């Protein structure tokens, strides 16, 4: 993951804010959305057996 690679990336003054924003959106947001979709899908597959 990008944050584990080099956490100094976010505080570096050599990298512009638009570049940091682009990296954040492409890596962090996509990982969060994937996790959300996975949780949503797993909840949809759970059914309770009522025995009826």
mmCIF file of the N, C-alpha and C atoms, coordinates in Angstrom:
data_MODEL
# 
_entry.id   MODEL 
# 
loop_
_atom_site.group_PDB 
_atom_site.id 
_atom_site.type_symbol 
_atom_site.label_atom_id 
_atom_site.label_alt_id 
_atom_site.label_comp_id 
_atom_site.label_asym_id 
_atom_site.label_entity_id 
_atom_site.label_seq_id 
_atom_site.pdbx_PDB_ins_code 
_atom_site.Cartn_x 
_atom_site.Cartn_y 
_atom_site.Cartn_z 
_atom_site.occupancy 
_atom_site.B_iso_or_equiv 
_atom_site.pdbx_formal_charge 
_atom_site.auth_seq_id 
_atom_site.auth_comp_id 
_atom_site.auth_asym_id 
_atom_site.auth_atom_id 
_atom_site.pdbx_PDB_model_num 
ATOM 1   N N  . UNK A 1 1  ? 0.837   -1.167  0.000  1.00 0.00 ? 1  UNK A N  1 
ATOM 2   C CA . UNK A 1 1  ? 0.000   0.000   0.000  1.00 0.00 ? 1  UNK A CA 1 
ATOM 3   C C  . UNK A 1 1  ? 0.892   1.244   0.000  1.00 0.00 ? 1  UNK A C  1 
ATOM 4   N N  . UNK A 1 2  ? 0.398   2.291   -0.544 1.00 0.00 ? 2  UNK A N  1 
ATOM 5   C CA . UNK A 1 2  ? 1.179   3.512   -0.714 1.00 0.00 ? 2  UNK A CA 1 
ATOM 6   C C  . UNK A 1 2  ? 1.587   4.134   0.617  1.00 0.00 ? 2  UNK A C  1 
ATOM 7   N N  . UNK A 1 3  ? 0.708   4.126   1.599  1.00 0.00 ? 3  UNK A N  1 
ATOM 8   C CA . UNK A 1 3  ? 1.027   4.738   2.891  1.00 0.00 ? 3  UNK A CA 1 
ATOM 9   C C  . UNK A 1 3  ? 2.145   3.994   3.608  1.00 0.00 ? 3  UNK A C  1 
ATOM 10  N N  . UNK A 1 4  ? 2.191   2.672   3.463  1.00 0.00 ? 4  UNK A N  1 
ATOM 11  C CA . UNK A 1 4  ? 3.236   1.888   4.098  1.00 0.00 ? 4  UNK A CA 1 
ATOM 12  C C  . UNK A 1 4  ? 4.565   2.070   3.379  1.00 0.00 ? 4  UNK A C  1 
ATOM 13  N N  . UNK A 1 5  ? 4.533   2.382   2.110  1.00 0.00 ? 5  UNK A N  1 
ATOM 14  C CA . UNK A 1 5  ? 5.758   2.529   1.330  1.00 0.00 ? 5  UNK A CA 1 
ATOM 15  C C  . UNK A 1 5  ? 6.584   3.707   1.819  1.00 0.00 ? 5  UNK A C  1 
ATOM 16  N N  . UNK A 1 6  ? 5.999   4.871   1.930  1.00 0.00 ? 6  UNK A N  1 
ATOM 17  C CA . UNK A 1 6  ? 6.734   6.047   2.403  1.00 0.00 ? 6  UNK A CA 1 
ATOM 18  C C  . UNK A 1 6  ? 5.758   7.070   2.981  1.00 0.00 ? 6  UNK A C  1 
ATOM 19  N N  . UNK A 1 7  ? 5.562   7.063   4.284  1.00 0.00 ? 7  UNK A N  1 
ATOM 20  C CA . UNK A 1 7  ? 4.613   8.002   4.892  1.00 0.00 ? 7  UNK A CA 1 
ATOM 21  C C  . UNK A 1 7  ? 5.032   9.458   4.763  1.00 0.00 ? 7  UNK A C  1 
ATOM 22  N N  . UNK A 1 8  ? 6.303   9.708   4.464  1.00 0.00 ? 8  UNK A N  1 
ATOM 23  C CA . UNK A 1 8  ? 6.771   11.086  4.296  1.00 0.00 ? 8  UNK A CA 1 
ATOM 24  C C  . UNK A 1 8  ? 6.215   11.724  3.027  1.00 0.00 ? 8  UNK A C  1 
ATOM 25  N N  . UNK A 1 9  ? 5.638   10.928  2.171  1.00 0.00 ? 9  UNK A N  1 
ATOM 26  C CA . UNK A 1 9  ? 5.068   11.440  0.928  1.00 0.00 ? 9  UNK A CA 1 
ATOM 27  C C  . UNK A 1 9  ? 4.054   12.547  1.197  1.00 0.00 ? 9  UNK A C  1 
ATOM 28  N N  . UNK A 1 10 ? 3.221   12.356  2.219  1.00 0.00 ? 10 UNK A N  1 
ATOM 29  C CA . UNK A 1 10 ? 2.130   13.290  2.482  1.00 0.00 ? 10 UNK A CA 1 
ATOM 30  C C  . UNK A 1 10 ? 2.606   14.607  3.082  1.00 0.00 ? 10 UNK A C  1 
ATOM 31  N N  . UNK A 1 11 ? 3.773   14.617  3.707  1.00 0.00 ? 11 UNK A N  1 
ATOM 32  C CA . UNK A 1 11 ? 4.283   15.851  4.303  1.00 0.00 ? 11 UNK A CA 1 
ATOM 33  C C  . UNK A 1 11 ? 5.392   16.493  3.478  1.00 0.00 ? 11 UNK A C  1 
ATOM 34  N N  . UNK A 1 12 ? 5.763   15.860  2.392  1.00 0.00 ? 12 UNK A N  1 
ATOM 35  C CA . UNK A 1 12 ? 6.841   16.378  1.553  1.00 0.00 ? 12 UNK A CA 1 
ATOM 36  C C  . UNK A 1 12 ? 6.411   17.662  0.849  1.00 0.00 ? 12 UNK A C  1 
ATOM 37  N N  . UNK A 1 13 ? 7.315   18.626  0.817  1.00 0.00 ? 13 UNK A N  1 
ATOM 38  C CA . UNK A 1 13 ? 7.020   19.874  0.105  1.00 0.00 ? 13 UNK A CA 1 
ATOM 39  C C  . UNK A 1 13 ? 7.444   19.798  -1.361 1.00 0.00 ? 13 UNK A C  1 
ATOM 40  N N  . UNK A 1 14 ? 8.111   18.724  -1.739 1.00 0.00 ? 14 UNK A N  1 
ATOM 41  C CA . UNK A 1 14 ? 8.555   18.560  -3.123 1.00 0.00 ? 14 UNK A CA 1 
ATOM 42  C C  . UNK A 1 14 ? 7.452   18.031  -4.033 1.00 0.00 ? 14 UNK A C  1 
ATOM 43  N N  . UNK A 1 15 ? 6.413   17.480  -3.438 1.00 0.00 ? 15 UNK A N  1 
ATOM 44  C CA . UNK A 1 15 ? 5.294   16.948  -4.213 1.00 0.00 ? 15 UNK A CA 1 
ATOM 45  C C  . UNK A 1 15 ? 4.120   17.893  -4.042 1.00 0.00 ? 15 UNK A C  1 
ATOM 46  N N  . UNK A 1 16 ? 3.541   18.310  -5.152 1.00 0.00 ? 16 UNK A N  1 
ATOM 47  C CA . UNK A 1 16 ? 2.457   19.288  -5.103 1.00 0.00 ? 16 UNK A CA 1 
ATOM 48  C C  . UNK A 1 16 ? 1.174   18.669  -4.548 1.00 0.00 ? 16 UNK A C  1 
ATOM 49  N N  . UNK A 1 17 ? 0.303   19.535  -4.070 1.00 0.00 ? 17 UNK A N  1 
ATOM 50  C CA . UNK A 1 17 ? -0.972  19.071  -3.532 1.00 0.00 ? 17 UNK A CA 1 
ATOM 51  C C  . UNK A 1 17 ? -1.812  18.346  -4.581 1.00 0.00 ? 17 UNK A C  1 
ATOM 52  N N  . UNK A 1 18 ? -1.921  18.844  -5.823 1.00 0.00 ? 18 UNK A N  1 
ATOM 53  C CA . UNK A 1 18 ? -2.704  18.099  -6.815 1.00 0.00 ? 18 UNK A CA 1 
ATOM 54  C C  . UNK A 1 18 ? -2.185  16.674  -7.048 1.00 0.00 ? 18 UNK A C  1 
ATOM 55  N N  . UNK A 1 19 ? -0.874  16.499  -6.996 1.00 0.00 ? 19 UNK A N  1 
ATOM 56  C CA . UNK A 1 19 ? -0.307  15.161  -7.159 1.00 0.00 ? 19 UNK A CA 1 
ATOM 57  C C  . UNK A 1 19 ? -0.648  14.279  -5.964 1.00 0.00 ? 19 UNK A C  1 
ATOM 58  N N  . UNK A 1 20 ? -0.556  14.832  -4.763 1.00 0.00 ? 20 UNK A N  1 
ATOM 59  C CA . UNK A 1 20 ? -0.919  14.082  -3.559 1.00 0.00 ? 20 UNK A CA 1 
ATOM 60  C C  . UNK A 1 20 ? -2.398  13.706  -3.590 1.00 0.00 ? 20 UNK A C  1 
ATOM 61  N N  . UNK A 1 21 ? -3.221  14.631  -4.026 1.00 0.00 ? 21 UNK A N  1 
ATOM 62  C CA . UNK A 1 21 ? -4.660  14.385  -4.106 1.00 0.00 ? 21 UNK A CA 1 
ATOM 63  C C  . UNK A 1 21 ? -4.961  13.276  -5.112 1.00 0.00 ? 21 UNK A C  1 
ATOM 64  N N  . UNK A 1 22 ? -4.286  13.302  -6.252 1.00 0.00 ? 22 UNK A N  1 
ATOM 65  C CA . UNK A 1 22 ? -4.475  12.275  -7.269 1.00 0.00 ? 22 UNK A CA 1 
ATOM 66  C C  . UNK A 1 22 ? -4.051  10.902  -6.731 1.00 0.00 ? 22 UNK A C  1 
ATOM 67  N N  . UNK A 1 23 ? -2.920  10.842  -6.048 1.00 0.00 ? 23 UNK A N  1 
ATOM 68  C CA . UNK A 1 23 ? -2.460  9.582   -5.468 1.00 0.00 ? 23 UNK A CA 1 
ATOM 69  C C  . UNK A 1 23 ? -3.423  9.084   -4.397 1.00 0.00 ? 23 UNK A C  1 
ATOM 70  N N  . UNK A 1 24 ? -3.911  9.994   -3.575 1.00 0.00 ? 24 UNK A N  1 
ATOM 71  C CA . UNK A 1 24 ? -4.869  9.623   -2.531 1.00 0.00 ? 24 UNK A CA 1 
ATOM 72  C C  . UNK A 1 24 ? -6.128  9.026   -3.147 1.00 0.00 ? 24 UNK A C  1 
ATOM 73  N N  . UNK A 1 25 ? -6.676  9.707   -4.145 1.00 0.00 ? 25 UNK A N  1 
ATOM 74  C CA . UNK A 1 25 ? -7.891  9.208   -4.784 1.00 0.00 ? 25 UNK A CA 1 
ATOM 75  C C  . UNK A 1 25 ? -7.674  7.880   -5.488 1.00 0.00 ? 25 UNK A C  1 
ATOM 76  N N  . UNK A 1 26 ? -6.550  7.715   -6.128 1.00 0.00 ? 26 UNK A N  1 
ATOM 77  C CA . UNK A 1 26 ? -6.336  6.487   -6.890 1.00 0.00 ? 26 UNK A CA 1 
ATOM 78  C C  . UNK A 1 26 ? -5.999  5.292   -6.009 1.00 0.00 ? 26 UNK A C  1 
ATOM 79  N N  . UNK A 1 27 ? -5.400  5.501   -4.859 1.00 0.00 ? 27 UNK A N  1 
ATOM 80  C CA . UNK A 1 27 ? -4.997  4.386   -4.014 1.00 0.00 ? 27 UNK A CA 1 
ATOM 81  C C  . UNK A 1 27 ? -5.881  4.208   -2.786 1.00 0.00 ? 27 UNK A C  1 
ATOM 82  N N  . UNK A 1 28 ? -5.978  5.207   -1.972 1.00 0.00 ? 28 UNK A N  1 
ATOM 83  C CA . UNK A 1 28 ? -6.673  5.081   -0.693 1.00 0.00 ? 28 UNK A CA 1 
ATOM 84  C C  . UNK A 1 28 ? -8.177  4.952   -0.889 1.00 0.00 ? 28 UNK A C  1 
ATOM 85  N N  . UNK A 1 29 ? -8.764  5.820   -1.674 1.00 0.00 ? 29 UNK A N  1 
ATOM 86  C CA . UNK A 1 29 ? -10.215 5.787   -1.873 1.00 0.00 ? 29 UNK A CA 1 
ATOM 87  C C  . UNK A 1 29 ? -10.636 4.489   -2.549 1.00 0.00 ? 29 UNK A C  1 
ATOM 88  N N  . UNK A 1 30 ? -9.874  4.017   -3.520 1.00 0.00 ? 30 UNK A N  1 
ATOM 89  C CA . UNK A 1 30 ? -10.238 2.773   -4.198 1.00 0.00 ? 30 UNK A CA 1 
ATOM 90  C C  . UNK A 1 30 ? -10.192 1.589   -3.232 1.00 0.00 ? 30 UNK A C  1 
ATOM 91  N N  . UNK A 1 31 ? -9.236  1.578   -2.314 1.00 0.00 ? 31 UNK A N  1 
ATOM 92  C CA . UNK A 1 31 ? -9.157  0.501   -1.325 1.00 0.00 ? 31 UNK A CA 1 
ATOM 93  C C  . UNK A 1 31 ? -10.352 0.567   -0.376 1.00 0.00 ? 31 UNK A C  1 
ATOM 94  N N  . UNK A 1 32 ? -10.711 1.766   0.057  1.00 0.00 ? 32 UNK A N  1 
ATOM 95  C CA . UNK A 1 32 ? -11.860 1.917   0.951  1.00 0.00 ? 32 UNK A CA 1 
ATOM 96  C C  . UNK A 1 32 ? -13.159 1.512   0.267  1.00 0.00 ? 32 UNK A C  1 
ATOM 97  N N  . UNK A 1 33 ? -13.331 1.898   -0.985 1.00 0.00 ? 33 UNK A N  1 
ATOM 98  C CA . UNK A 1 33 ? -14.541 1.524   -1.712 1.00 0.00 ? 33 UNK A CA 1 
ATOM 99  C C  . UNK A 1 33 ? -14.614 0.024   -1.943 1.00 0.00 ? 33 UNK A C  1 
ATOM 100 N N  . UNK A 1 34 ? -13.486 -0.607  -2.220 1.00 0.00 ? 34 UNK A N  1 
ATOM 101 C CA . UNK A 1 34 ? -13.463 -2.057  -2.396 1.00 0.00 ? 34 UNK A CA 1 
ATOM 102 C C  . UNK A 1 34 ? -13.895 -2.749  -1.105 1.00 0.00 ? 34 UNK A C  1 
ATOM 103 N N  . UNK A 1 35 ? -13.380 -2.276  0.020  1.00 0.00 ? 35 UNK A N  1 
ATOM 104 C CA . UNK A 1 35 ? -13.765 -2.850  1.302  1.00 0.00 ? 35 UNK A CA 1 
ATOM 105 C C  . UNK A 1 35 ? -15.242 -2.660  1.588  1.00 0.00 ? 35 UNK A C  1 
ATOM 106 N N  . UNK A 1 36 ? -15.777 -1.502  1.266  1.00 0.00 ? 36 UNK A N  1 
ATOM 107 C CA . UNK A 1 36 ? -17.200 -1.233  1.471  1.00 0.00 ? 36 UNK A CA 1 
ATOM 108 C C  . UNK A 1 36 ? -18.050 -2.165  0.623  1.00 0.00 ? 36 UNK A C  1 
ATOM 109 N N  . UNK A 1 37 ? -17.693 -2.334  -0.645 1.00 0.00 ? 37 UNK A N  1 
ATOM 110 C CA . UNK A 1 37 ? -18.454 -3.213  -1.531 1.00 0.00 ? 37 UNK A CA 1 
ATOM 111 C C  . UNK A 1 37 ? -18.370 -4.662  -1.066 1.00 0.00 ? 37 UNK A C  1 
ATOM 112 N N  . UNK A 1 38 ? -17.231 -5.066  -0.534 1.00 0.00 ? 38 UNK A N  1 
ATOM 113 C CA . UNK A 1 38 ? -17.076 -6.430  -0.038 1.00 0.00 ? 38 UNK A CA 1 
ATOM 114 C C  . UNK A 1 38 ? -17.975 -6.669  1.164  1.00 0.00 ? 38 UNK A C  1 
ATOM 115 N N  . UNK A 1 39 ? -18.011 -5.714  2.088  1.00 0.00 ? 39 UNK A N  1 
ATOM 116 C CA . UNK A 1 39 ? -18.871 -5.845  3.263  1.00 0.00 ? 39 UNK A CA 1 
ATOM 117 C C  . UNK A 1 39 ? -20.336 -5.855  2.845  1.00 0.00 ? 39 UNK A C  1 
ATOM 118 N N  . UNK A 1 40 ? -20.696 -4.970  1.927  1.00 0.00 ? 40 UNK A N  1 
ATOM 119 C CA . UNK A 1 40 ? -22.075 -4.886  1.466  1.00 0.00 ? 40 UNK A CA 1 
ATOM 120 C C  . UNK A 1 40 ? -22.498 -6.191  0.796  1.00 0.00 ? 40 UNK A C  1 
ATOM 121 N N  . UNK A 1 41 ? -21.621 -6.771  -0.008 1.00 0.00 ? 41 UNK A N  1 
ATOM 122 C CA . UNK A 1 41 ? -21.944 -8.021  -0.699 1.00 0.00 ? 41 UNK A CA 1 
ATOM 123 C C  . UNK A 1 41 ? -22.056 -9.176  0.284  1.00 0.00 ? 41 UNK A C  1 
ATOM 124 N N  . UNK A 1 42 ? -21.180 -9.229  1.278  1.00 0.00 ? 42 UNK A N  1 
ATOM 125 C CA . UNK A 1 42 ? -21.226 -10.342 2.229  1.00 0.00 ? 42 UNK A CA 1 
ATOM 126 C C  . UNK A 1 42 ? -22.476 -10.258 3.101  1.00 0.00 ? 42 UNK A C  1 
ATOM 127 N N  . UNK A 1 43 ? -22.932 -9.066  3.401  1.00 0.00 ? 43 UNK A N  1 
ATOM 128 C CA . UNK A 1 43 ? -24.172 -8.923  4.170  1.00 0.00 ? 43 UNK A CA 1 
ATOM 129 C C  . UNK A 1 43 ? -25.374 -9.349  3.340  1.00 0.00 ? 43 UNK A C  1 
ATOM 130 N N  . UNK A 1 44 ? -25.319 -9.130  2.048  1.00 0.00 ? 44 UNK A N  1 
ATOM 131 C CA . UNK A 1 44 ? -26.420 -9.523  1.179  1.00 0.00 ? 44 UNK A CA 1 
ATOM 132 C C  . UNK A 1 44 ? -26.534 -11.022 1.016  1.00 0.00 ? 44 UNK A C  1 
ATOM 133 N N  . UNK A 1 45 ? -25.438 -11.743 1.197  1.00 0.00 ? 45 UNK A N  1 
ATOM 134 C CA . UNK A 1 45 ? -25.443 -13.193 1.042  1.00 0.00 ? 45 UNK A CA 1 
ATOM 135 C C  . UNK A 1 45 ? -25.862 -13.909 2.313  1.00 0.00 ? 45 UNK A C  1 
ATOM 136 N N  . UNK A 1 46 ? -25.869 -13.213 3.411  1.00 0.00 ? 46 UNK A N  1 
ATOM 137 C CA . UNK A 1 46 ? -26.275 -13.833 4.668  1.00 0.00 ? 46 UNK A CA 1 
ATOM 138 C C  . UNK A 1 46 ? -27.797 -13.938 4.709  1.00 0.00 ? 46 UNK A C  1 
ATOM 139 N N  . UNK A 1 47 ? -28.264 -15.111 4.972  1.00 0.00 ? 47 UNK A N  1 
ATOM 140 C CA . UNK A 1 47 ? -29.707 -15.308 5.143  1.00 0.00 ? 47 UNK A CA 1 
ATOM 141 C C  . UNK A 1 47 ? -29.927 -16.087 6.427  1.00 0.00 ? 47 UNK A C  1 
ATOM 142 N N  . UNK A 1 48 ? -31.036 -15.846 7.040  1.00 0.00 ? 48 UNK A N  1 
ATOM 143 C CA . UNK A 1 48 ? -31.357 -16.576 8.257  1.00 0.00 ? 48 UNK A CA 1 
ATOM 144 C C  . UNK A 1 48 ? -32.316 -17.696 7.906  1.00 0.00 ? 48 UNK A C  1 
ATOM 145 N N  . UNK A 1 49 ? -32.009 -18.866 8.390  1.00 0.00 ? 49 UNK A N  1 
ATOM 146 C CA . UNK A 1 49 ? -32.860 -20.027 8.158  1.00 0.00 ? 49 UNK A CA 1 
ATOM 147 C C  . UNK A 1 49 ? -33.963 -20.021 9.210  1.00 0.00 ? 49 UNK A C  1 
ATOM 148 N N  . UNK A 1 50 ? -35.177 -19.781 8.772  1.00 0.00 ? 50 UNK A N  1 
ATOM 149 C CA . UNK A 1 50 ? -36.298 -19.711 9.709  1.00 0.00 ? 50 UNK A CA 1 
ATOM 150 C C  . UNK A 1 50 ? -36.947 -21.065 9.916  1.00 0.00 ? 50 UNK A C  1 
ATOM 151 N N  . UNK A 1 51 ? -36.610 -22.036 9.088  1.00 0.00 ? 51 UNK A N  1 
ATOM 152 C CA . UNK A 1 51 ? -37.169 -23.372 9.247  1.00 0.00 ? 51 UNK A CA 1 
ATOM 153 C C  . UNK A 1 51 ? -38.579 -23.503 8.699  1.00 0.00 ? 51 UNK A C  1 
ATOM 154 N N  . UNK A 1 52 ? -39.035 -22.507 7.985  1.00 0.00 ? 52 UNK A N  1 
ATOM 155 C CA . UNK A 1 52 ? -40.398 -22.564 7.434  1.00 0.00 ? 52 UNK A CA 1 
ATOM 156 C C  . UNK A 1 52 ? -40.352 -23.037 6.010  1.00 0.00 ? 52 UNK A C  1 
# 
